[in-house]
Amino acid sequence: MRGAWAELLFADEALPATRPVRDPVLPAQPSASARAKKRQRQSPAGDPVHSFETLLAHLATQTRNTCRLQKQGPKGFADVTVEEITEPTALQARAAELVELFPVDRSPN
């Protein structure tokens, strides 16, 4: 999940690409884009960035509401159940899109 949502988080997206060429003994240095993201608190696209915990908290605000109604018919009352999912915010929609695009290996080990 962290890998899929890297652009929405304070994560350094360039870190995996620099892994083969950097010194394995020295601590990893954040890329210029990661430093800018942290300083500006915005992604390069201009969207606010989050910690993993705050992103999960925001995603948790999308709800499914179940409404149960009683309908009077010729033979008495009948229950009608309607489920409604709230419209996702732009951030919730982008997070869902990123997770669906992230490849998952489902083959048995």
ROGUSE-163930 format. One record per atom (N, C-alpha, C): residue number from 1; x, y, z; residue in one letter; atom name. Coordinates in Angstrom, 3 decimals, m for minus. Layout:
N
+------+----------+----------+----------+------+------+
| pagu |       c1 |       c2 |       c3 | bami | fido |
+------+----------+----------+----------+------+------+
|  NUM |        X |        Y |        Z |    a |   CA |
...
+------+----------+----------+----------+------+------+
This chain:
109
+------+----------+----------+----------+------+------+
| pagu |       c1 |       c2 |       c3 | bami | fido |
+------+----------+----------+----------+------+------+
|    1 |    0.830 |   m1.191 |    0.000 |    m |    N |
|    1 |    0.000 |    0.000 |    0.000 |    m |   CA |
|    1 |    0.872 |    1.251 |    0.000 |    m |    C |
|    2 |    1.914 |    1.236 |    0.803 |    r |    N |
|    2 |    2.789 |    2.411 |    0.837 |    r |   CA |
|    2 |    3.419 |    2.661 |   m0.518 |    r |    C |
|    3 |    3.776 |    1.577 |   m1.208 |    g |    N |
|    3 |    4.360 |    1.728 |   m2.539 |    g |   CA |
|    3 |    3.356 |    2.280 |   m3.543 |    g |    C |
|    4 |    2.135 |    1.798 |   m3.466 |    a |    N |
|    4 |    1.101 |    2.264 |   m4.390 |    a |   CA |
|    4 |    0.741 |    3.722 |   m4.130 |    a |    C |
|    5 |    0.730 |    4.120 |   m2.866 |    w |    N |
|    5 |    0.331 |    5.473 |   m2.505 |    w |   CA |
|    5 |    1.509 |    6.431 |   m2.339 |    w |    C |
|    6 |    2.678 |    6.085 |   m2.830 |    a |    N |
|    6 |    3.883 |    6.894 |   m2.612 |    a |   CA |
|    6 |    3.704 |    8.346 |   m3.029 |    a |    C |
|    7 |    2.978 |    8.585 |   m4.109 |    e |    N |
|    7 |    2.809 |    9.973 |   m4.551 |    e |   CA |
|    7 |    1.916 |   10.784 |   m3.616 |    e |    C |
|    8 |    1.083 |   10.116 |   m2.820 |    l |    N |
|    8 |    0.200 |   10.799 |   m1.876 |    l |   CA |
|    8 |    0.843 |   10.969 |   m0.504 |    l |    C |
|    9 |    1.948 |   10.266 |   m0.271 |    l |    N |
|    9 |    2.619 |   10.258 |    1.028 |    l |   CA |
|    9 |    3.903 |   11.077 |    0.986 |    l |    C |
|   10 |    4.499 |   11.266 |    2.153 |    f |    N |
|   10 |    5.792 |   11.932 |    2.243 |    f |   CA |
|   10 |    6.928 |   11.015 |    1.798 |    f |    C |
|   11 |    6.635 |    9.918 |    1.147 |    a |    N |
|   11 |    7.627 |    8.932 |    0.730 |    a |   CA |
|   11 |    8.489 |    9.467 |   m0.413 |    a |    C |
|   12 |    9.718 |    8.986 |   m0.468 |    d |    N |
|   12 |   10.647 |    9.343 |   m1.535 |    d |   CA |
|   12 |   10.432 |    8.367 |   m2.684 |    d |    C |
|   13 |    9.816 |    8.835 |   m3.758 |    e |    N |
|   13 |    9.493 |    7.976 |   m4.888 |    e |   CA |
|   13 |   10.728 |    7.577 |   m5.692 |    e |    C |
|   14 |   11.808 |    8.346 |   m5.591 |    a |    N |
|   14 |   13.023 |    8.066 |   m6.361 |    a |   CA |
|   14 |   13.951 |    7.088 |   m5.639 |    a |    C |
|   15 |   13.711 |    6.787 |   m4.396 |    l |    N |
|   15 |   14.601 |    5.943 |   m3.608 |    l |   CA |
|   15 |   14.817 |    4.549 |   m4.211 |    l |    C |
|   16 |   13.797 |    3.827 |   m4.644 |    p |    N |
|   16 |   14.046 |    2.507 |   m5.240 |    p |   CA |
|   16 |   14.890 |    2.571 |   m6.517 |    p |    C |
|   17 |   14.756 |    3.632 |   m7.285 |    a |    N |
|   17 |   15.509 |    3.752 |   m8.530 |    a |   CA |
|   17 |   16.998 |    4.000 |   m8.273 |    a |    C |
|   18 |   17.322 |    4.666 |   m7.164 |    t |    N |
|   18 |   18.725 |    4.974 |   m6.863 |    t |   CA |
|   18 |   19.400 |    3.859 |   m6.061 |    t |    C |
|   19 |   18.643 |    2.878 |   m5.628 |    r |    N |
|   19 |   19.189 |    1.796 |   m4.806 |    r |   CA |
|   19 |   20.396 |    1.093 |   m5.441 |    r |    C |
|   20 |   20.398 |    0.759 |   m6.728 |    p |    N |
|   20 |   21.550 |    0.040 |   m7.296 |    p |   CA |
|   20 |   22.830 |    0.875 |   m7.395 |    p |    C |
|   21 |   22.732 |    2.202 |   m7.391 |    v |    N |
|   21 |   23.922 |    3.026 |   m7.615 |    v |   CA |
|   21 |   24.435 |    3.734 |   m6.367 |    v |    C |
|   22 |   23.693 |    3.718 |   m5.294 |    r |    N |
|   22 |   24.160 |    4.443 |   m4.107 |    r |   CA |
|   22 |   25.038 |    3.551 |   m3.224 |    r |    C |
|   23 |   25.796 |    4.171 |   m2.357 |    d |    N |
|   23 |   26.709 |    3.465 |   m1.453 |    d |   CA |
|   23 |   25.879 |    2.708 |   m0.409 |    d |    C |
|   24 |   26.046 |    1.396 |   m0.283 |    p |    N |
|   24 |   25.229 |    0.622 |    0.653 |    p |   CA |
|   24 |   25.568 |    0.872 |    2.115 |    p |    C |
|   25 |   26.709 |    1.490 |    2.386 |    v |    N |
|   25 |   27.115 |    1.721 |    3.770 |    v |   CA |
|   25 |   26.564 |    3.042 |    4.295 |    v |    C |
|   26 |   26.526 |    4.059 |    3.436 |    l |    N |
|   26 |   26.043 |    5.368 |    3.864 |    l |   CA |
|   26 |   24.518 |    5.378 |    3.961 |    l |    C |
|   27 |   23.988 |    6.193 |    4.864 |    p |    N |
|   27 |   22.526 |    6.299 |    4.934 |    p |   CA |
|   27 |   21.978 |    6.891 |    3.627 |    p |    C |
|   28 |   20.792 |    6.474 |    3.240 |    a |    N |
|   28 |   20.162 |    6.989 |    2.023 |    a |   CA |
|   28 |   19.825 |    8.461 |    2.204 |    a |    C |
|   29 |   20.128 |    9.245 |    1.188 |    q |    N |
|   29 |   19.803 |   10.665 |    1.195 |    q |   CA |
|   29 |   18.523 |   10.885 |    0.404 |    q |    C |
|   30 |   17.605 |   11.699 |    0.913 |    p |    N |
|   30 |   16.365 |   11.936 |    0.167 |    p |   CA |
|   30 |   16.653 |   12.684 |   m1.139 |    p |    C |
|   31 |   15.849 |   12.409 |   m2.141 |    s |    N |
|   31 |   16.005 |   13.080 |   m3.421 |    s |   CA |
|   31 |   15.515 |   14.526 |   m3.301 |    s |    C |
|   32 |   15.830 |   15.314 |   m4.310 |    a |    N |
|   32 |   15.398 |   16.720 |   m4.320 |    a |   CA |
|   32 |   13.879 |   16.812 |   m4.337 |    a |    C |
|   33 |   13.225 |   15.911 |   m5.072 |    s |    N |
|   33 |   11.757 |   15.945 |   m5.118 |    s |   CA |
|   33 |   11.150 |   15.589 |   m3.761 |    s |    C |
|   34 |   11.779 |   14.664 |   m3.029 |    a |    N |
|   34 |   11.284 |   14.303 |   m1.693 |    a |   CA |
|   34 |   11.478 |   15.460 |   m0.714 |    a |    C |
|   35 |   12.608 |   16.140 |   m0.813 |    r |    N |
|   35 |   12.834 |   17.301 |    0.067 |    r |   CA |
|   35 |   11.824 |   18.403 |   m0.236 |    r |    C |
|   36 |   11.543 |   18.631 |   m1.530 |    a |    N |
|   36 |   10.560 |   19.658 |   m1.911 |    a |   CA |
|   36 |    9.170 |   19.277 |   m1.431 |    a |    C |
|   37 |    8.834 |   17.998 |   m1.544 |    k |    N |
|   37 |    7.527 |   17.519 |   m1.095 |    k |   CA |
|   37 |    7.358 |   17.744 |    0.408 |    k |    C |
|   38 |    8.415 |   17.478 |    1.156 |    k |    N |
|   38 |    8.357 |   17.654 |    2.611 |    k |   CA |
|   38 |    8.296 |   19.130 |    2.985 |    k |    C |
|   39 |    9.076 |   19.950 |    2.291 |    r |    N |
|   39 |    9.120 |   21.377 |    2.598 |    r |   CA |
|   39 |    7.805 |   22.072 |    2.239 |    r |    C |
|   40 |    7.268 |   21.773 |    1.055 |    q |    N |
|   40 |    6.062 |   22.442 |    0.574 |    q |   CA |
|   40 |    4.766 |   21.782 |    1.050 |    q |    C |
|   41 |    4.891 |   20.531 |    1.537 |    r |    N |
|   41 |    3.733 |   19.748 |    1.960 |    r |   CA |
|   41 |    2.735 |   19.563 |    0.826 |    r |    C |
|   42 |    3.287 |   19.478 |   m0.404 |    q |    N |
|   42 |    2.480 |   19.255 |   m1.591 |    q |   CA |
|   42 |    3.212 |   18.312 |   m2.530 |    q |    C |
|   43 |    2.452 |   17.562 |   m3.285 |    s |    N |
|   43 |    3.044 |   16.697 |   m4.308 |    s |   CA |
|   43 |    3.422 |   17.574 |   m5.503 |    s |    C |
|   44 |    4.211 |   17.056 |   m6.435 |    p |    N |
|   44 |    4.518 |   17.847 |   m7.630 |    p |   CA |
|   44 |    3.262 |   18.278 |   m8.398 |    p |    C |
|   45 |    2.177 |   17.528 |   m8.280 |    a |    N |
|   45 |    0.918 |   17.893 |   m8.933 |    a |   CA |
|   45 |    0.156 |   18.977 |   m8.175 |    a |    C |
|   46 |    0.646 |   19.345 |   m6.978 |    g |    N |
|   46 |   m0.001 |   20.388 |   m6.186 |    g |   CA |
|   46 |   m0.990 |   19.877 |   m5.157 |    g |    C |
|   47 |   m1.119 |   18.572 |   m5.029 |    d |    N |
|   47 |   m2.034 |   17.988 |   m4.043 |    d |   CA |
|   47 |   m1.346 |   17.914 |   m2.687 |    d |    C |
|   48 |   m2.100 |   18.039 |   m1.574 |    p |    N |
|   48 |   m1.483 |   17.901 |   m0.259 |    p |   CA |
|   48 |   m0.984 |   16.468 |   m0.042 |    p |    C |
|   49 |    0.158 |   16.324 |    0.624 |    v |    N |
|   49 |    0.691 |   15.003 |    0.941 |    v |   CA |
|   49 |    0.370 |   14.664 |    2.394 |    v |    C |
|   50 |    0.372 |   13.386 |    2.689 |    h |    N |
|   50 |   m0.049 |   12.894 |    3.998 |    h |   CA |
|   50 |    0.960 |   11.915 |    4.556 |    h |    C |
|   51 |    0.856 |   11.677 |    5.854 |    s |    N |
|   51 |    1.519 |   10.512 |    6.434 |    s |   CA |
|   51 |    0.593 |    9.332 |    6.148 |    s |    C |
|   52 |    1.084 |    8.129 |    6.319 |    f |    N |
|   52 |    0.259 |    6.944 |    6.056 |    f |   CA |
|   52 |   m0.971 |    6.963 |    6.967 |    f |    C |
|   53 |   m0.782 |    7.361 |    8.211 |    e |    N |
|   53 |   m1.886 |    7.359 |    9.183 |    e |   CA |
|   53 |   m2.949 |    8.394 |    8.818 |    e |    C |
|   54 |   m2.540 |    9.608 |    8.422 |    t |    N |
|   54 |   m3.539 |   10.625 |    8.081 |    t |   CA |
|   54 |   m4.256 |   10.282 |    6.786 |    t |    C |
|   55 |   m3.560 |    9.623 |    5.861 |    l |    N |
|   55 |   m4.220 |    9.185 |    4.631 |    l |   CA |
|   55 |   m5.278 |    8.136 |    4.948 |    l |    C |
|   56 |   m4.940 |    7.164 |    5.802 |    l |    N |
|   56 |   m5.932 |    6.149 |    6.191 |    l |   CA |
|   56 |   m7.111 |    6.788 |    6.911 |    l |    C |
|   57 |   m6.842 |    7.776 |    7.752 |    a |    N |
|   57 |   m7.933 |    8.454 |    8.462 |    a |   CA |
|   57 |   m8.862 |    9.163 |    7.478 |    a |    C |
|   58 |   m8.285 |    9.781 |    6.456 |    h |    N |
|   58 |   m9.117 |   10.444 |    5.448 |    h |   CA |
|   58 |   m9.918 |    9.423 |    4.631 |    h |    C |
|   59 |   m9.282 |    8.310 |    4.274 |    l |    N |
|   59 |   m9.979 |    7.283 |    3.503 |    l |   CA |
|   59 |  m11.117 |    6.663 |    4.303 |    l |    C |
|   60 |  m10.990 |    6.641 |    5.618 |    a |    N |
|   60 |  m12.016 |    6.048 |    6.482 |    a |   CA |
|   60 |  m13.280 |    6.893 |    6.560 |    a |    C |
|   61 |  m13.267 |    8.106 |    6.023 |    t |    N |
|   61 |  m14.456 |    8.952 |    6.096 |    t |   CA |
|   61 |  m15.492 |    8.608 |    5.036 |    t |    C |
|   62 |  m15.118 |    7.793 |    4.051 |    q |    N |
|   62 |  m16.104 |    7.355 |    3.071 |    q |   CA |
|   62 |  m16.945 |    6.253 |    3.719 |    q |    C |
|   63 |  m18.241 |    6.373 |    3.608 |    t |    N |
|   63 |  m19.124 |    5.443 |    4.320 |    t |   CA |
|   63 |  m20.148 |    4.792 |    3.393 |    t |    C |
|   64 |  m20.692 |    3.691 |    3.891 |    r |    N |
|   64 |  m21.824 |    3.038 |    3.242 |    r |   CA |
|   64 |  m22.982 |    3.144 |    4.227 |    r |    C |
|   65 |  m24.044 |    3.768 |    3.794 |    n |    N |
|   65 |  m25.227 |    3.948 |    4.631 |    n |   CA |
|   65 |  m26.304 |    2.954 |    4.197 |    n |    C |
|   66 |  m26.856 |    2.252 |    5.163 |    t |    N |
|   66 |  m27.945 |    1.321 |    4.892 |    t |   CA |
|   66 |  m29.224 |    1.908 |    5.482 |    t |    C |
|   67 |  m30.184 |    2.149 |    4.619 |    c |    N |
|   67 |  m31.470 |    2.705 |    5.051 |    c |   CA |
|   67 |  m32.533 |    1.619 |    4.934 |    c |    C |
|   68 |  m33.279 |    1.463 |    5.981 |    r |    N |
|   68 |  m34.335 |    0.451 |    6.000 |    r |   CA |
|   68 |  m35.667 |    1.166 |    6.128 |    r |    C |
|   69 |  m36.502 |    0.967 |    5.156 |    l |    N |
|   69 |  m37.787 |    1.657 |    5.109 |    l |   CA |
|   69 |  m38.913 |    0.640 |    5.210 |    l |    C |
|   70 |  m40.018 |    1.103 |    5.761 |    q |    N |
|   70 |  m41.207 |    0.255 |    5.776 |    q |   CA |
|   70 |  m42.182 |    0.801 |    4.742 |    q |    C |
|   71 |  m42.595 |   m0.071 |    3.870 |    k |    N |
|   71 |  m43.517 |    0.313 |    2.812 |    k |   CA |
|   71 |  m44.857 |   m0.374 |    3.074 |    k |    C |
|   72 |  m45.909 |    0.416 |    3.043 |    q |    N |
|   72 |  m47.231 |   m0.162 |    3.274 |    q |   CA |
|   72 |  m47.804 |   m0.619 |    1.942 |    q |    C |
|   73 |  m48.148 |   m1.855 |    1.895 |    g |    N |
|   73 |  m48.734 |   m2.433 |    0.694 |    g |   CA |
|   73 |  m50.116 |   m2.967 |    0.984 |    g |    C |
|   74 |  m50.712 |   m3.630 |    0.014 |    p |    N |
|   74 |  m52.075 |   m4.154 |    0.214 |    p |   CA |
|   74 |  m52.146 |   m5.259 |    1.263 |    p |    C |
|   75 |  m51.015 |   m5.940 |    1.519 |    k |    N |
|   75 |  m51.015 |   m7.030 |    2.503 |    k |   CA |
|   75 |  m50.279 |   m6.643 |    3.774 |    k |    C |
|   76 |  m50.140 |   m5.375 |    4.043 |    g |    N |
|   76 |  m49.452 |   m4.946 |    5.257 |    g |   CA |
|   76 |  m48.146 |   m4.235 |    4.941 |    g |    C |
|   77 |  m47.240 |   m4.238 |    5.918 |    f |    N |
|   77 |  m45.974 |   m3.540 |    5.762 |    f |   CA |
|   77 |  m44.892 |   m4.487 |    5.226 |    f |    C |
|   78 |  m44.017 |   m3.953 |    4.366 |    a |    N |
|   78 |  m42.876 |   m4.697 |    3.845 |    a |   CA |
|   78 |  m41.622 |   m3.846 |    4.053 |    a |    C |
|   79 |  m40.527 |   m4.507 |    4.439 |    d |    N |
|   79 |  m39.273 |   m3.784 |    4.625 |    d |   CA |
|   79 |  m38.551 |   m3.644 |    3.287 |    d |    C |
|   80 |  m38.050 |   m2.449 |    3.032 |    v |    N |
|   80 |  m37.246 |   m2.175 |    1.840 |    v |   CA |
|   80 |  m35.902 |   m1.661 |    2.334 |    v |    C |
|   81 |  m34.808 |   m2.275 |    1.876 |    t |    N |
|   81 |  m33.468 |   m1.870 |    2.290 |    t |   CA |
|   81 |  m32.747 |   m1.238 |    1.103 |    t |    C |
|   82 |  m32.160 |   m0.082 |    1.340 |    v |    N |
|   82 |  m31.422 |    0.647 |    0.309 |    v |   CA |
|   82 |  m30.031 |    0.939 |    0.857 |    v |    C |
|   83 |  m29.000 |    0.618 |    0.065 |    e |    N |
|   83 |  m27.628 |    0.930 |    0.470 |    e |   CA |
|   83 |  m27.098 |    2.054 |   m0.407 |    e |    C |
|   84 |  m26.410 |    2.977 |    0.240 |    e |    N |
|   84 |  m25.852 |    4.118 |   m0.484 |    e |   CA |
|   84 |  m24.411 |    4.317 |   m0.023 |    e |    C |
|   85 |  m23.482 |    4.455 |   m0.978 |    i |    N |
|   85 |  m22.077 |    4.739 |   m0.664 |    i |   CA |
|   85 |  m21.842 |    6.207 |   m0.961 |    i |    C |
|   86 |  m21.219 |    6.894 |   m0.022 |    t |    N |
|   86 |  m20.972 |    8.318 |   m0.213 |    t |   CA |
|   86 |  m20.017 |    8.544 |   m1.379 |    t |    C |
|   87 |  m20.145 |    9.681 |   m1.998 |    e |    N |
|   87 |  m19.291 |   10.047 |   m3.135 |    e |   CA |
|   87 |  m17.865 |   10.246 |   m2.633 |    e |    C |
|   88 |  m16.859 |    9.632 |   m3.272 |    p |    N |
|   88 |  m15.483 |    9.794 |   m2.796 |    p |   CA |
|   88 |  m14.948 |   11.190 |   m3.091 |    p |    C |
|   89 |  m14.090 |   11.674 |   m2.203 |    t |    N |
|   89 |  m13.394 |   12.932 |   m2.464 |    t |   CA |
|   89 |  m12.358 |   12.675 |   m3.553 |    t |    C |
|   90 |  m11.736 |   13.733 |   m4.035 |    a |    N |
|   90 |  m10.707 |   13.583 |   m5.069 |    a |   CA |
|   90 |   m9.555 |   12.725 |   m4.551 |    a |    C |
|   91 |   m9.180 |   12.917 |   m3.291 |    l |    N |
|   91 |   m8.089 |   12.139 |   m2.702 |    l |   CA |
|   91 |   m8.480 |   10.666 |   m2.571 |    l |    C |
|   92 |   m9.698 |   10.388 |   m2.143 |    q |    N |
|   92 |  m10.156 |    9.006 |   m2.009 |    q |   CA |
|   92 |  m10.213 |    8.325 |   m3.378 |    q |    C |
|   93 |  m10.651 |    9.041 |   m4.389 |    a |    N |
|   93 |  m10.718 |    8.475 |   m5.734 |    a |   CA |
|   93 |   m9.315 |    8.188 |   m6.268 |    a |    C |
|   94 |   m8.369 |    9.103 |   m6.036 |    r |    N |
|   94 |   m6.995 |    8.898 |   m6.511 |    r |   CA |
|   94 |   m6.340 |    7.720 |   m5.783 |    r |    C |
|   95 |   m6.566 |    7.611 |   m4.484 |    a |    N |
|   95 |   m5.997 |    6.501 |   m3.710 |    a |   CA |
|   95 |   m6.542 |    5.161 |   m4.212 |    a |    C |
|   96 |   m7.832 |    5.095 |   m4.501 |    a |    N |
|   96 |   m8.423 |    3.860 |   m5.025 |    a |   CA |
|   96 |   m7.854 |    3.546 |   m6.404 |    a |    C |
|   97 |   m7.677 |    4.568 |   m7.215 |    e |    N |
|   97 |   m7.106 |    4.370 |   m8.555 |    e |   CA |
|   97 |   m5.680 |    3.837 |   m8.469 |    e |    C |
|   98 |   m4.880 |    4.370 |   m7.551 |    l |    N |
|   98 |   m3.497 |    3.931 |   m7.411 |    l |   CA |
|   98 |   m3.410 |    2.483 |   m6.930 |    l |    C |
|   99 |   m4.283 |    2.092 |   m6.023 |    v |    N |
|   99 |   m4.262 |    0.721 |   m5.512 |    v |   CA |
|   99 |   m4.665 |   m0.254 |   m6.615 |    v |    C |
|  100 |   m5.632 |    0.113 |   m7.423 |    e |    N |
|  100 |   m6.054 |   m0.773 |   m8.506 |    e |   CA |
|  100 |   m4.980 |   m0.908 |   m9.572 |    e |    C |
|  101 |   m4.144 |    0.130 |   m9.752 |    l |    N |
|  101 |   m3.079 |    0.085 |  m10.751 |    l |   CA |
|  101 |   m1.841 |   m0.650 |  m10.249 |    l |    C |
|  102 |   m1.745 |   m0.817 |   m8.923 |    f |    N |
|  102 |   m0.563 |   m1.441 |   m8.337 |    f |   CA |
|  102 |   m0.624 |   m2.942 |   m8.579 |    f |    C |
|  103 |    0.413 |   m3.525 |   m9.222 |    p |    N |
|  103 |    0.356 |   m4.963 |   m9.507 |    p |   CA |
|  103 |    0.458 |   m5.800 |   m8.239 |    p |    C |
|  104 |   m0.343 |   m6.836 |   m8.171 |    v |    N |
|  104 |   m0.337 |   m7.742 |   m7.023 |    v |   CA |
|  104 |   m0.060 |   m9.153 |   m7.547 |    v |    C |
|  105 |    0.947 |   m9.807 |   m6.970 |    d |    N |
|  105 |    1.278 |  m11.171 |   m7.361 |    d |   CA |
|  105 |    0.428 |  m12.129 |   m6.538 |    d |    C |
|  106 |   m0.498 |  m12.777 |   m7.178 |    r |    N |
|  106 |   m1.413 |  m13.696 |   m6.489 |    r |   CA |
|  106 |   m1.042 |  m15.162 |   m6.717 |    r |    C |
|  107 |    0.120 |  m15.404 |   m7.284 |    s |    N |
|  107 |    0.521 |  m16.786 |   m7.529 |    s |   CA |
|  107 |    0.975 |  m17.435 |   m6.224 |    s |    C |
|  108 |    0.714 |  m18.735 |   m6.067 |    p |    N |
|  108 |    1.160 |  m19.424 |   m4.842 |    p |   CA |
|  108 |    2.676 |  m19.532 |   m4.807 |    p |    C |
|  109 |    3.243 |  m19.441 |   m3.616 |    n |    N |
|  109 |    4.711 |  m19.495 |   m3.478 |    n |   CA |
|  109 |    5.241 |  m20.866 |   m3.569 |    n |    C |
+------+----------+----------+----------+------+------+
